[in-house]
Amino acid sequence: MPAGRPKGSMNKKSRINLVAAKYNLKPLDYMLQILNDDDEEPAKRFAAATAAAPYCHARLSQVETRDVTEYDGNPDSITTDQLAAIVSGAGRSHDAAKKKGKGKLH
């Protein structure tokens, strides 16, 4: 006797496709219908949401950050990346520390 599931038996995916074809729906439409049905049991709605998510939302990927060298105060030597970091506010605390004594009341 062969091991495993009998040939031609239904799994979750083939059941969804069968029901979707019966009602002339795409599988994603069927899963979204289950998800939005308040009368369905929560476990079934969660399973539909989990199955539909990859088709509705892109998976986030990791982004490498580049090391930006600090601005030395010479306006002729500044790069575009350094300027962007300064404008975005990344250099605020650093610039304040460089200007020792300026802005202080004695």
C-alpha positions as CSV (number, residue, x, y, z in Angstrom):
1,M,0.0,0.0,0.0
2,P,1.5,3.4,-1.0
3,A,2.1,5.9,1.8
4,G,0.8,9.4,1.8
5,R,-2.4,11.1,0.7
6,P,-4.4,9.2,-1.9
7,K,-4.2,10.4,-5.5
8,G,-6.9,12.9,-6.3
9,S,-7.8,13.7,-2.7
10,M,-8.5,17.3,-1.8
11,N,-6.1,19.6,0.1
12,K,-6.9,23.1,1.3
13,K,-5.7,24.7,-2.0
14,S,-7.8,22.5,-4.2
15,R,-10.9,23.0,-2.0
16,I,-10.5,26.7,-2.3
17,N,-10.1,26.5,-6.0
18,L,-13.2,24.2,-6.3
19,V,-15.4,26.5,-4.3
20,A,-14.1,29.6,-6.1
21,A,-14.8,27.9,-9.5
22,K,-18.3,26.9,-8.4
23,Y,-19.2,30.6,-7.6
24,N,-17.2,31.9,-10.6
25,L,-14.7,33.7,-8.3
26,K,-10.9,33.9,-8.3
27,P,-9.3,32.2,-5.2
28,L,-8.2,35.6,-3.8
29,D,-11.7,37.0,-4.2
30,Y,-13.1,34.0,-2.3
31,M,-10.6,34.3,0.5
32,L,-11.4,38.1,0.8
33,Q,-15.1,37.2,0.9
34,I,-14.5,34.9,3.9
35,L,-12.3,37.4,5.6
36,N,-15.0,40.1,5.3
37,D,-17.8,37.8,6.4
38,D,-18.7,38.7,10.1
39,D,-20.7,35.4,10.4
40,E,-17.7,33.2,9.7
41,E,-15.8,31.7,12.7
42,P,-12.7,33.7,13.6
43,A,-10.3,30.9,12.9
44,K,-11.5,30.5,9.4
45,R,-11.3,34.3,8.8
46,F,-7.8,34.4,10.2
47,A,-6.8,31.5,7.9
48,A,-8.3,33.4,4.9
49,A,-6.4,36.6,5.9
50,T,-3.1,34.6,6.2
51,A,-3.6,33.0,2.8
52,A,-4.6,36.3,1.1
53,A,-1.9,38.5,2.6
54,P,0.9,37.7,0.2
55,Y,-1.3,38.6,-2.7
56,C,-2.4,41.9,-1.2
57,H,0.7,43.2,0.5
58,A,4.3,43.2,-0.6
59,R,6.8,41.6,1.8
60,L,9.2,44.2,3.3
61,S,12.9,43.6,2.6
62,Q,15.9,44.7,4.5
63,V,17.7,47.8,3.2
64,E,21.4,48.3,3.8
65,T,22.4,51.6,5.1
66,R,25.5,53.4,3.9
67,D,28.0,54.9,6.3
68,V,27.9,58.7,5.8
69,T,31.1,60.5,6.8
70,E,30.7,63.5,9.0
71,Y,30.8,67.0,7.7
72,D,34.1,68.8,8.6
73,G,32.8,72.3,8.2
74,N,34.3,73.1,4.9
75,P,31.5,73.9,2.4
76,D,33.7,73.0,-0.6
77,S,34.2,69.4,0.6
78,I,30.6,68.5,1.4
79,T,29.0,65.6,-0.6
80,T,25.4,65.2,-1.6
81,D,24.9,62.5,1.0
82,Q,26.4,64.6,3.8
83,L,24.1,67.5,2.7
84,A,21.1,65.2,2.8
85,A,22.0,64.1,6.3
86,I,22.4,67.6,7.5
87,V,19.1,68.7,6.0
88,S,17.2,65.7,7.4
89,G,18.4,66.7,10.9
90,A,20.8,63.8,11.4
91,G,23.6,66.3,12.2
92,R,21.8,68.6,14.6
93,S,23.3,67.3,17.9
94,H,26.7,66.9,16.3
95,D,26.8,70.5,14.9
96,A,25.7,71.9,18.3
97,A,28.6,70.0,20.0
98,K,31.1,71.4,17.5
99,K,30.1,75.0,18.2
100,K,31.5,75.1,21.7
101,G,30.8,78.3,23.5
102,K,28.5,79.7,20.8
103,G,25.0,80.5,21.9
104,K,25.8,80.3,25.6
105,L,25.0,83.1,27.9
106,H,27.8,84.0,30.3
